[in-house]
């Protein structure tokens, strides 16, 4: 599970799913997060991509 501070989970899931087709990304609005399922190396790449994007915008 990847918590999101400010991003909308549905928009983020859509963007991530388009870049990483080998993983399943499910938005969870209740706690504003994403559930990422797939091969471990790809899940790690998704989490890294989300964390890098968040840190690059200073959130």
Biopython code that builds the backbone (N, CA, C, O; Angstrom):
import numpy as np
from Bio.PDB.StructureBuilder import StructureBuilder

atoms = [
    (1, "UNK", "N", (0.852, -1.163, 0.000)),
    (1, "UNK", "CA", (0.000, 0.000, 0.000)),
    (1, "UNK", "C", (0.904, 1.235, 0.000)),
    (1, "UNK", "O", (1.869, 1.318, 0.760)),
    (2, "UNK", "N", (0.575, 2.174, -0.856)),
    (2, "UNK", "CA", (1.348, 3.408, -0.987)),
    (2, "UNK", "C", (0.449, 4.576, -0.584)),
    (2, "UNK", "O", (-0.493, 4.909, -1.304)),
    (3, "UNK", "N", (0.733, 5.201, 0.565)),
    (3, "UNK", "CA", (-0.077, 6.356, 0.967)),
    (3, "UNK", "C", (0.253, 7.569, 0.113)),
    (3, "UNK", "O", (1.404, 7.785, -0.264)),
    (4, "UNK", "N", (-0.770, 8.355, -0.185)),
    (4, "UNK", "CA", (-0.601, 9.582, -0.961)),
    (4, "UNK", "C", (-0.990, 10.760, -0.082)),
    (4, "UNK", "O", (-2.058, 10.757, 0.530)),
    (5, "UNK", "N", (-0.134, 11.756, -0.020)),
    (5, "UNK", "CA", (-0.429, 12.912, 0.825)),
    (5, "UNK", "C", (-1.460, 13.831, 0.180)),
    (5, "UNK", "O", (-2.440, 14.216, 0.816)),
    (6, "UNK", "N", (-1.235, 14.183, -1.089)),
    (6, "UNK", "CA", (-2.080, 15.195, -1.727)),
    (6, "UNK", "C", (-2.706, 14.734, -3.040)),
    (6, "UNK", "O", (-3.724, 15.286, -3.457)),
    (7, "UNK", "N", (-2.132, 13.756, -3.686)),
    (7, "UNK", "CA", (-2.614, 13.329, -4.998)),
    (7, "UNK", "C", (-3.918, 12.548, -4.881)),
    (7, "UNK", "O", (-4.156, 11.856, -3.891)),
    (8, "UNK", "N", (-4.744, 12.668, -5.888)),
    (8, "UNK", "CA", (-5.982, 11.897, -5.956)),
    (8, "UNK", "C", (-5.631, 10.452, -6.313)),
    (8, "UNK", "O", (-4.929, 10.231, -7.299)),
    (9, "UNK", "N", (-6.091, 9.467, -5.551)),
    (9, "UNK", "CA", (-5.699, 8.084, -5.810)),
    (9, "UNK", "C", (-6.190, 7.564, -7.167)),
    (9, "UNK", "O", (-5.516, 6.741, -7.788)),
    (10, "UNK", "N", (-7.341, 8.028, -7.628)),
    (10, "UNK", "CA", (-7.855, 7.549, -8.920)),
    (10, "UNK", "C", (-7.024, 8.086, -10.079)),
    (10, "UNK", "O", (-6.712, 7.356, -11.019)),
    (11, "UNK", "N", (-6.671, 9.359, -10.008)),
    (11, "UNK", "CA", (-5.832, 9.942, -11.061)),
    (11, "UNK", "C", (-4.438, 9.328, -11.057)),
    (11, "UNK", "O", (-3.882, 9.034, -12.115)),
    (12, "UNK", "N", (-3.880, 9.136, -9.878)),
    (12, "UNK", "CA", (-2.549, 8.553, -9.770)),
    (12, "UNK", "C", (-2.546, 7.114, -10.259)),
    (12, "UNK", "O", (-1.623, 6.704, -10.963)),
    (13, "UNK", "N", (-3.555, 6.349, -9.899)),
    (13, "UNK", "CA", (-3.639, 4.954, -10.354)),
    (13, "UNK", "C", (-3.716, 4.883, -11.868)),
    (13, "UNK", "O", (-3.075, 4.032, -12.484)),
    (14, "UNK", "N", (-4.490, 5.762, -12.468)),
    (14, "UNK", "CA", (-4.616, 5.784, -13.927)),
    (14, "UNK", "C", (-3.285, 6.098, -14.586)),
    (14, "UNK", "O", (-2.905, 5.455, -15.565)),
    (15, "UNK", "N", (-2.575, 7.085, -14.054)),
    (15, "UNK", "CA", (-1.282, 7.472, -14.631)),
    (15, "UNK", "C", (-0.252, 6.362, -14.468)),
    (15, "UNK", "O", (0.497, 6.066, -15.398)),
    (16, "UNK", "N", (-0.213, 5.754, -13.305)),
    (16, "UNK", "CA", (0.767, 4.691, -13.041)),
    (16, "UNK", "C", (0.459, 3.460, -13.871)),
    (16, "UNK", "O", (1.367, 2.842, -14.427)),
    (17, "UNK", "N", (-0.808, 3.100, -13.961)),
    (17, "UNK", "CA", (-1.188, 1.902, -14.720)),
    (17, "UNK", "C", (-0.785, 2.039, -16.179)),
    (17, "UNK", "O", (-0.425, 1.047, -16.814)),
    (18, "UNK", "N", (-0.839, 3.242, -16.719)),
    (18, "UNK", "CA", (-0.443, 3.464, -18.102)),
    (18, "UNK", "C", (1.039, 3.299, -18.331)),
    (18, "UNK", "O", (1.460, 2.975, -19.441)),
    (19, "UNK", "N", (1.841, 3.514, -17.303)),
    (19, "UNK", "CA", (3.295, 3.391, -17.425)),
    (19, "UNK", "C", (3.804, 2.008, -17.054)),
    (19, "UNK", "O", (4.849, 1.587, -17.549)),
    (20, "UNK", "N", (3.098, 1.304, -16.206)),
    (20, "UNK", "CA", (3.526, -0.005, -15.720)),
    (20, "UNK", "C", (2.409, -1.017, -15.962)),
    (20, "UNK", "O", (1.603, -1.288, -15.073)),
    (21, "UNK", "N", (2.370, -1.564, -17.153)),
    (21, "UNK", "CA", (1.264, -2.454, -17.518)),
    (21, "UNK", "C", (1.337, -3.821, -16.841)),
    (21, "UNK", "O", (0.354, -4.562, -16.858)),
    (22, "UNK", "N", (2.480, -4.174, -16.245)),
    (22, "UNK", "CA", (2.613, -5.497, -15.630)),
    (22, "UNK", "C", (2.158, -5.513, -14.170)),
    (22, "UNK", "O", (2.244, -6.549, -13.511)),
    (23, "UNK", "N", (1.678, -4.386, -13.660)),
    (23, "UNK", "CA", (1.199, -4.337, -12.284)),
    (23, "UNK", "C", (-0.270, -3.936, -12.259)),
    (23, "UNK", "O", (-0.785, -3.333, -13.200)),
    (24, "UNK", "N", (-0.918, -4.282, -11.178)),
    (24, "UNK", "CA", (-2.306, -3.866, -10.969)),
    (24, "UNK", "C", (-2.291, -2.793, -9.893)),
    (24, "UNK", "O", (-1.742, -2.998, -8.811)),
    (25, "UNK", "N", (-2.888, -1.661, -10.189)),
    (25, "UNK", "CA", (-2.914, -0.540, -9.256)),
    (25, "UNK", "C", (-4.374, -0.241, -8.924)),
    (25, "UNK", "O", (-5.180, 0.051, -9.807)),
    (26, "UNK", "N", (-4.696, -0.320, -7.629)),
    (26, "UNK", "CA", (-6.070, -0.111, -7.177)),
    (26, "UNK", "C", (-6.104, 1.098, -6.245)),
    (26, "UNK", "O", (-5.424, 1.104, -5.218)),
    (27, "UNK", "N", (-6.876, 2.107, -6.587)),
    (27, "UNK", "CA", (-6.996, 3.272, -5.705)),
    (27, "UNK", "C", (-7.885, 2.969, -4.502)),
    (27, "UNK", "O", (-8.882, 2.256, -4.616)),
    (28, "UNK", "N", (-7.511, 3.521, -3.349)),
    (28, "UNK", "CA", (-8.301, 3.386, -2.133)),
    (28, "UNK", "C", (-8.544, 4.798, -1.610)),
    (28, "UNK", "O", (-7.662, 5.407, -1.005)),
    (29, "UNK", "N", (-9.737, 5.307, -1.847)),
    (29, "UNK", "CA", (-10.038, 6.689, -1.472)),
    (29, "UNK", "C", (-10.152, 6.849, 0.042)),
    (29, "UNK", "O", (-9.808, 7.911, 0.562)),
    (30, "UNK", "N", (-10.614, 5.854, 0.754)),
    (30, "UNK", "CA", (-10.821, 5.966, 2.198)),
    (30, "UNK", "C", (-9.592, 6.407, 2.959)),
    (30, "UNK", "O", (-9.699, 7.208, 3.887)),
    (31, "UNK", "N", (-8.429, 5.905, 2.589)),
    (31, "UNK", "CA", (-7.201, 6.351, 3.249)),
    (31, "UNK", "C", (-6.231, 6.987, 2.254)),
    (31, "UNK", "O", (-5.035, 7.093, 2.527)),
    (32, "UNK", "N", (-6.750, 7.407, 1.100)),
    (32, "UNK", "CA", (-5.993, 8.123, 0.081)),
    (32, "UNK", "C", (-4.668, 7.421, -0.233)),
    (32, "UNK", "O", (-3.586, 7.966, -0.014)),
    (33, "UNK", "N", (-4.788, 6.198, -0.751)),
    (33, "UNK", "CA", (-3.598, 5.423, -1.051)),
    (33, "UNK", "C", (-3.834, 4.550, -2.274)),
    (33, "UNK", "O", (-4.926, 4.517, -2.841)),
    (34, "UNK", "N", (-2.778, 3.846, -2.663)),
    (34, "UNK", "CA", (-2.842, 2.895, -3.772)),
    (34, "UNK", "C", (-2.404, 1.528, -3.274)),
    (34, "UNK", "O", (-1.484, 1.421, -2.463)),
    (35, "UNK", "N", (-3.060, 0.492, -3.759)),
    (35, "UNK", "CA", (-2.596, -0.873, -3.546)),
    (35, "UNK", "C", (-1.976, -1.304, -4.865)),
    (35, "UNK", "O", (-2.618, -1.247, -5.914)),
    (36, "UNK", "N", (-0.717, -1.738, -4.803)),
    (36, "UNK", "CA", (0.019, -2.118, -6.008)),
    (36, "UNK", "C", (0.338, -3.597, -5.914)),
    (36, "UNK", "O", (0.909, -4.057, -4.925)),
    (37, "UNK", "N", (-0.037, -4.348, -6.957)),
    (37, "UNK", "CA", (0.163, -5.789, -6.976)),
    (37, "UNK", "C", (0.826, -6.188, -8.284)),
    (37, "UNK", "O", (0.454, -5.695, -9.349)),
    (38, "UNK", "N", (1.805, -7.078, -8.206)),
    (38, "UNK", "CA", (2.489, -7.548, -9.395)),
    (38, "UNK", "C", (3.848, -8.106, -9.043)),
    (38, "UNK", "O", (4.131, -8.377, -7.876)),
    (39, "UNK", "N", (4.692, -8.280, -10.048)),
    (39, "UNK", "CA", (6.042, -8.770, -9.784)),
    (39, "UNK", "C", (6.780, -7.812, -8.850)),
    (39, "UNK", "O", (6.701, -6.596, -9.021)),
    (40, "UNK", "N", (7.495, -8.354, -7.864)),
    (40, "UNK", "CA", (8.144, -7.499, -6.854)),
    (40, "UNK", "C", (9.020, -6.385, -7.430)),
    (40, "UNK", "O", (9.009, -5.267, -6.914)),
    (41, "UNK", "N", (9.766, -6.671, -8.475)),
    (41, "UNK", "CA", (10.629, -5.628, -9.043)),
    (41, "UNK", "C", (9.815, -4.515, -9.680)),
    (41, "UNK", "O", (10.212, -3.351, -9.639)),
    (42, "UNK", "N", (8.687, -4.865, -10.263)),
    (42, "UNK", "CA", (7.828, -3.853, -10.871)),
    (42, "UNK", "C", (7.076, -3.046, -9.817)),
    (42, "UNK", "O", (6.883, -1.841, -9.977)),
    (43, "UNK", "N", (6.653, -3.705, -8.741)),
    (43, "UNK", "CA", (5.993, -2.995, -7.636)),
    (43, "UNK", "C", (6.966, -1.986, -7.041)),
    (43, "UNK", "O", (6.594, -0.848, -6.754)),
    (44, "UNK", "N", (8.212, -2.406, -6.857)),
    (44, "UNK", "CA", (9.225, -1.494, -6.331)),
    (44, "UNK", "C", (9.438, -0.304, -7.269)),
    (44, "UNK", "O", (9.611, 0.825, -6.811)),
    (45, "UNK", "N", (9.426, -0.556, -8.571)),
    (45, "UNK", "CA", (9.590, 0.528, -9.547)),
    (45, "UNK", "C", (8.425, 1.515, -9.462)),
    (45, "UNK", "O", (8.632, 2.723, -9.574)),
    (46, "UNK", "N", (7.220, 1.019, -9.267)),
    (46, "UNK", "CA", (6.048, 1.889, -9.135)),
    (46, "UNK", "C", (6.173, 2.753, -7.880)),
    (46, "UNK", "O", (5.962, 3.965, -7.930)),
    (47, "UNK", "N", (6.512, 2.132, -6.770)),
    (47, "UNK", "CA", (6.655, 2.869, -5.512)),
    (47, "UNK", "C", (7.752, 3.923, -5.645)),
    (47, "UNK", "O", (7.579, 5.060, -5.206)),
    (48, "UNK", "N", (8.874, 3.551, -6.247)),
    (48, "UNK", "CA", (9.963, 4.512, -6.461)),
    (48, "UNK", "C", (9.514, 5.673, -7.343)),
    (48, "UNK", "O", (9.837, 6.828, -7.068)),
    (49, "UNK", "N", (8.775, 5.368, -8.395)),
    (49, "UNK", "CA", (8.303, 6.414, -9.309)),
    (49, "UNK", "C", (7.371, 7.373, -8.580)),
    (49, "UNK", "O", (7.467, 8.586, -8.768)),
    (50, "UNK", "N", (6.480, 6.855, -7.761)),
    (50, "UNK", "CA", (5.560, 7.712, -7.000)),
    (50, "UNK", "C", (6.338, 8.556, -6.005)),
    (50, "UNK", "O", (6.105, 9.761, -5.901)),
    (51, "UNK", "N", (7.257, 7.945, -5.273)),
    (51, "UNK", "CA", (8.040, 8.678, -4.277)),
    (51, "UNK", "C", (8.932, 9.717, -4.923)),
    (51, "UNK", "O", (9.096, 10.808, -4.377)),
    (52, "UNK", "N", (9.514, 9.407, -6.074)),
    (52, "UNK", "CA", (10.353, 10.381, -6.769)),
    (52, "UNK", "C", (9.538, 11.564, -7.262)),
    (52, "UNK", "O", (9.993, 12.705, -7.198)),
    (53, "UNK", "N", (8.350, 11.300, -7.747)),
    (53, "UNK", "CA", (7.487, 12.392, -8.225)),
    (53, "UNK", "C", (7.086, 13.291, -7.065)),
    (53, "UNK", "O", (7.092, 14.515, -7.197)),
    (54, "UNK", "N", (6.740, 12.700, -5.942)),
    (54, "UNK", "CA", (6.333, 13.476, -4.781)),
    (54, "UNK", "C", (7.497, 14.319, -4.277)),
    (54, "UNK", "O", (7.305, 15.486, -3.935)),
    (55, "UNK", "N", (8.692, 13.756, -4.225)),
    (55, "UNK", "CA", (9.833, 14.522, -3.719)),
    (55, "UNK", "C", (10.262, 15.606, -4.709)),
    (55, "UNK", "O", (10.800, 16.636, -4.301)),
    (56, "UNK", "N", (10.033, 15.386, -5.992)),
    (56, "UNK", "CA", (10.442, 16.388, -6.982)),
    (56, "UNK", "C", (9.548, 17.621, -6.963)),
    (56, "UNK", "O", (9.964, 18.697, -7.394)),
    (57, "UNK", "N", (8.311, 17.471, -6.462)),
    (57, "UNK", "CA", (7.435, 18.639, -6.375)),
    (57, "UNK", "C", (7.425, 19.230, -4.963)),
    (57, "UNK", "O", (6.703, 20.185, -4.678)),
    (58, "UNK", "N", (8.244, 18.639, -4.087)),
    (58, "UNK", "CA", (8.389, 19.192, -2.749)),
    (58, "UNK", "C", (7.247, 18.939, -1.811)),
    (58, "UNK", "O", (6.968, 19.752, -0.930)),
    (59, "UNK", "N", (6.573, 17.804, -1.990)),
    (59, "UNK", "CA", (5.437, 17.486, -1.123)),
    (59, "UNK", "C", (5.899, 16.576, -0.009)),
    (59, "UNK", "O", (5.098, 16.183, 0.839)),
]
sb = StructureBuilder()
sb.init_structure("model")
sb.init_model(0)
sb.init_chain("A")
sb.init_seg("    ")
for serial, (resi, resn, name, xyz) in enumerate(atoms, 1):
    if name == "N":
        sb.init_residue(resn, " ", resi, " ")
    sb.init_atom(name, np.array(xyz, "f"), 0.0, 1.0, " ", f" {name:<3s}", serial, name[0])
structure = sb.get_structure()
